[in-house]
Amino acid sequence: MRRNPWFPILATAALAAAGCSDSNGPGEVVKPPEELTILRLAATSPPVWNPEVTFWAYADRDGEARIWFEDPEGNAGEEYLRFRVASGALLTYPDGTPFGPQDSVEITIRVVDPALLLFEFEPAGLRFSPAEPAELELEYAEADDDLDDDGDVDGEDEALEGEIYVWRQRSAGDPFERLVTLRFEDLDELEADIPGFSRFAIAY
């Protein structure tokens, strides 16, 4: 999140170095969509360079996909999203069939709304191993600093940054469940382990 020069540092040096994490387990905090505030991109943020990306994840090797913002020359610029699937992470297909050691699956990630930090992952129902979950890394440096949308940036927005997490929505219209989230406020970055698909948001 782009801060004004006067904007206070939100964490101690030790927490900034190690990151702040959520002590609640996945699914312990749930909100209906109408009660969740999803962060918005600032009006001055660059467009997303690749709002949809597709890649193959394999049971026996590491793989990853990234979404980027566009730089001034129209190329890939600052990173927006990184999704990693390590060897051994794939557990079951959407129909519940386990992955074999040589199996693979095509994964698609898309930005749901160009104004919101909300992403959709397919195929819905794909599951990852609890022992080796997939990893999602989201950058929010381009988010609007006015988190509470009251027309100014003040201490209330500062406090709200400490309340943002990665949230999962299994299907459109379902409640959102808060995932255990590692927050690096000095890097404007959130990280979370992903048990399965399909929608994820940065929200409070």
N, C-alpha and C positions, 0 to 999 in steps of 0.2 A: 504494500500500500504506500503510495507516494506521500510522504509526510512534509508538512511545512517545517521550516527551520526551527520554529518554537515548539513543535510537537514533542511532548515528553517521551522518553524511552520507556517502554511498557514493562520491561522485565529487568531483573538484576543481571549483572554480567554473567553470573554463573548459569542462570536459567537461559539466557540468550545463547550461551555456548552449547548447552546440552539440549535445549528445547523444552517446551512445557507440554505435558501430556494430560489426557483426560483419564480420571481414575475410574469412571464408570465402564462397565463391560458393554460390548455391542448389543444393541437392542434394549438396553435398560432405560434409555430416555427416548420417548416416542412423541411425535407431534403430528397432528393432521396438517395437510398442506396449507390450509388457511391460517395456521398459527405460526408457520415457519417463515422467517425473513431470509430470502436468498440474496446474497450480495450481488450488487450491480457493478458493471464496468463503468468507469468514469467516462463522461462524454468526450474527453480528450484522448482516450485510449486508442491505440492503433487497431485496425481491423485484424481479425484472426486470419492468419495466412492459410491454414489448412483446417477448416472447421469440421472436416470428416476425414478419418484415417482408418485404413484397413490393413491388418497384418495377420500372419499365421503364427499361432502359438503351438509349440511342440512339447510333447510329454518328456522328451529326453534332452532338451537343451534350453538355454536361456533365450528370452526374446523380450523386446520392448517396442513401444510406440510412443510418439510425441506429437503434441499439438503446439504450434508456435504462433506468436503475434507476427505481424508483417513489419519489416523494417522500412526505412524511408525509400529504399530502392525497390521495394516490392518483393523482397526475398524473405526467407525465414529469419526472424529476429529473436526477440526474447522468448524464452520457453514459457509456456502456459500450463501444460499438462504432460506428465510422464507416467507411463503405465508399464510395469515390469511383471513378467511371468517367468519365474525361475524354473529350471529343470525340476520335475517332480511336483510342480504346483497344480497341474490339471488333475481334477478328481473325477467329476462326472459330467457327461453331456446333459443338455436340458431335459432329456427324457429319462435321466437317471442311470444310463449306461456308463460303467466305469471306463476310464481311458486305459488303453493298453500302452506298453512301453514305447511303441513306435507311432502312436496316434498323434493327430494334430487337429486343430480347429481354427477356423477363420474368425477373427474378432474385429468388430467395427466399433469405433468410438466417434461420437459426433457431438458438437455443441448444439444443445436443444434450442437456445435462444441467444442471439448474438449480444444481447444486453445483459444477460444473467450468467453467473458462474454455476451453470447447470449442465450436466453432461449425461449422455445416454450410451450405454454399453450393450452390445449384442454379441452372441445370442443370449436373450433373456433366459435365466434358469441355469446357465453355466455355473458350475461350482468348483471351488479350489480347495486344496488340502488344508485342514486346520494346522497341520504341522509346517506347511510351506505355502502360506497364502500369497496371492498376488499383491503387489504393492502399488499404491496410487500416490503420486506426488503432484500437488496443485500449487500454483503460484498466484498470489492475489495482489501483487504490486500495482496492477492496473485497476484495481477496484476503486470505486468512489469512496473517498475519505468520509463523506457524510453518511455514516452507516445507518443512522436513525432517520435519515431523510427529512430532517427538520429545517434544512436550508443553511446550516452552518456546521463548521467542524470545531468541536469543543471537547470538554472532558467526558461527556456522555459517549461520544464516539470512541474515545480512547478506552473507556471501560468496556465497550461492546466488543472491541477487537479481542479482548481476552475471553470472550464468550463464543467466538466462531469455531466451528468444527466441521468435519466432513460428515455429511448425512447421506443415508442410503434410502432410496424409494424403490421397492421391488418392482412395482408397475405404476404407470401413470394413474393418479387418483388415490393411490394407497397412502397410508401414513408414512412419514419419514422416521427412520430410526438413526440415532446418533452413533457413529462409530468411534471406537477408541482412536484418538487423534494426537499425533505429535506435532506441536506447533513451534516453528522457528520464527518468532516475531521480527528478529533482526534481518531475516532473509525474506520476509513476507511469504512464508511457505508452510504448507500443511502436508503431513504424510499420514497414511492410514493403510492398514492391512485390509484386503478385500476378500470376503468369503465367497461372494457370488455376485451375479449381475441383477438389476440393470441400470438404475439412474443414481447419480451422485451429485451433491451440491455442496458449496461452501455457504454456510448459513448460521443463523443463531435463532 
